Amino acid sequence: MSKHTEQEQPQNVILFDGVCHLCQGAVKFIIKRDPQYRFHFVSLQSEAGKKILQESQSGELSSKRIDTIVLYQNGAYYTRSTAALRIAKGLRFPWPLAYGFIVVPRFIRDAAYRIVAANRYRWFGKDETCLIPTPENKARFLKDG
């Protein structure tokens, strides 16, 4: 299991919309298929998530825009379909095979991603509060503060 101190940020952090049912399902899916504990999680709405986005120094990433999954990996930020494919690459077999779709031009991959993202609340629903990790998975979620 990957351990990190309070000051040290893990190298593979997935920022997700904490109230979106689709996004919550994706986090649960990833946890079940990540036995090496490569990935840690934080909601885009949390203070810790906002801090990571601010550190990106990218106009594309903002705590006000929560319409994309963000993967912070080894100092770089990935969004939309690229983030999803890089996450799949880090999961147990057969999911790394999905990374082969990286050859599809990004504008095509992201167009499909944007359609789902724009309709995620209508199609899958949303909660009033963010996902609460289970006691077994609590260490995989970054803490605020």
C-alpha positions as CSV (number, residue, x, y, z in Angstrom):
1,M,0.0,0.0,0.0
2,S,1.3,3.4,-0.9
3,K,1.7,5.6,2.2
4,H,2.1,9.4,2.3
5,T,2.6,11.9,5.0
6,E,0.3,14.9,5.6
7,Q,2.8,17.2,3.9
8,E,3.6,14.9,1.0
9,Q,1.0,14.6,-1.8
10,P,0.6,11.2,-3.4
11,Q,1.8,10.9,-7.0
12,N,-1.5,9.7,-8.5
13,V,-4.5,11.7,-7.3
14,I,-7.9,11.5,-9.0
15,L,-10.0,14.6,-8.5
16,F,-13.7,13.9,-9.1
17,D,-17.1,15.5,-8.8
18,G,-18.0,14.3,-5.3
19,V,-21.8,14.7,-5.7
20,C,-22.1,13.0,-9.1
21,H,-23.4,9.4,-9.0
22,L,-21.5,8.5,-12.1
23,C,-18.3,9.9,-10.7
24,Q,-18.9,8.2,-7.3
25,G,-19.4,4.9,-9.2
26,A,-16.2,5.5,-11.1
27,V,-14.3,6.0,-7.9
28,K,-15.7,2.7,-6.5
29,F,-14.9,1.0,-9.8
30,I,-11.3,2.2,-9.6
31,I,-10.8,1.2,-6.0
32,K,-11.9,-2.4,-6.7
33,R,-9.5,-2.7,-9.6
34,D,-6.5,-1.0,-8.0
35,P,-5.1,-3.6,-5.5
36,Q,-1.7,-1.8,-5.6
37,Y,-3.2,1.4,-4.1
38,R,-1.7,3.4,-6.9
39,F,-4.6,6.0,-6.9
40,H,-5.8,8.4,-4.2
41,F,-8.9,10.4,-4.4
42,V,-10.2,13.9,-3.6
43,S,-13.4,15.6,-4.6
44,L,-13.2,18.7,-6.7
45,Q,-15.5,20.5,-4.2
46,S,-13.2,19.9,-1.2
47,E,-10.6,22.3,0.1
48,A,-7.8,19.8,-0.7
49,G,-9.2,19.4,-4.3
50,K,-9.4,23.2,-4.8
51,K,-5.8,23.5,-3.5
52,I,-4.5,21.0,-6.0
53,L,-6.3,22.8,-8.8
54,Q,-4.9,26.1,-7.8
55,E,-1.4,24.6,-7.8
56,S,-1.9,23.5,-11.5
57,Q,-1.5,27.1,-12.7
58,S,-3.6,26.2,-15.7
59,G,-6.5,28.3,-17.0
60,E,-8.2,25.1,-18.0
61,L,-8.4,23.9,-14.4
62,S,-10.5,25.8,-12.0
63,S,-12.3,24.8,-8.8
64,K,-15.4,26.5,-10.4
65,R,-15.3,24.1,-13.3
66,I,-16.1,20.6,-12.1
67,D,-17.2,19.1,-15.4
68,T,-14.1,16.9,-15.8
69,I,-12.2,14.2,-14.0
70,V,-8.6,15.4,-13.3
71,L,-5.7,13.1,-12.8
72,Y,-2.6,14.6,-11.1
73,Q,0.2,12.2,-11.9
74,N,3.9,12.7,-11.2
75,G,3.6,16.5,-11.3
76,A,1.4,16.6,-14.5
77,Y,-2.3,17.2,-14.8
78,Y,-4.6,15.3,-17.2
79,T,-8.3,15.9,-17.9
80,R,-11.2,14.3,-19.6
81,S,-10.6,11.2,-21.8
82,T,-6.8,11.4,-21.3
83,A,-7.2,11.2,-17.6
84,A,-9.7,8.3,-17.9
85,L,-7.4,6.3,-20.2
86,R,-4.3,7.0,-18.0
87,I,-6.3,5.7,-15.0
88,A,-7.4,2.6,-16.9
89,K,-3.7,2.0,-17.7
90,G,-3.0,1.8,-13.9
91,L,-5.7,-0.7,-13.1
92,R,-5.4,-4.5,-13.1
93,F,-5.9,-6.5,-16.3
94,P,-7.8,-6.2,-18.6
95,W,-8.4,-2.4,-18.1
96,P,-4.9,-1.3,-19.2
97,L,-5.9,-2.5,-22.7
98,A,-8.3,0.5,-22.9
99,Y,-5.2,2.7,-23.0
100,G,-5.0,1.7,-26.7
101,F,-7.7,4.3,-27.4
102,I,-5.1,7.0,-26.7
103,V,-4.3,6.7,-30.5
104,V,-7.8,8.2,-31.2
105,P,-7.4,11.9,-31.7
106,R,-8.0,13.8,-28.4
107,F,-10.7,16.1,-29.9
108,I,-12.8,13.0,-30.8
109,R,-12.3,11.3,-27.5
110,D,-13.0,14.5,-25.6
111,A,-16.2,15.2,-27.7
112,A,-17.7,11.9,-26.4
113,Y,-16.5,12.7,-22.9
114,R,-18.1,16.1,-22.9
115,I,-21.5,14.7,-24.0
116,V,-21.5,12.4,-21.0
117,A,-20.1,15.1,-18.6
118,A,-22.8,17.6,-19.7
119,N,-25.6,15.1,-19.0
120,R,-24.2,13.2,-16.0
121,Y,-26.6,14.6,-13.4
122,R,-29.6,14.1,-15.6
123,W,-28.7,10.5,-16.6
124,F,-27.1,9.3,-13.4
125,G,-28.3,11.7,-10.6
126,K,-26.5,13.6,-7.9
127,D,-26.3,13.9,-4.2
128,E,-26.5,17.0,-2.0
129,T,-23.3,16.1,-0.3
130,C,-20.0,14.5,-1.4
131,L,-19.2,10.8,-1.3
132,I,-18.2,9.6,2.2
133,P,-15.4,7.0,2.0
134,T,-15.9,3.7,3.8
135,P,-13.6,3.0,6.8
136,E,-11.7,0.5,4.6
137,N,-11.0,3.1,1.9
138,K,-10.6,6.2,4.1
139,A,-6.8,6.2,3.7
140,R,-7.1,6.5,-0.1
141,F,-8.9,9.9,0.2
142,L,-7.0,13.1,0.8
143,K,-7.9,15.0,3.9
144,D,-8.8,18.7,3.9
145,G,-6.5,20.9,5.9
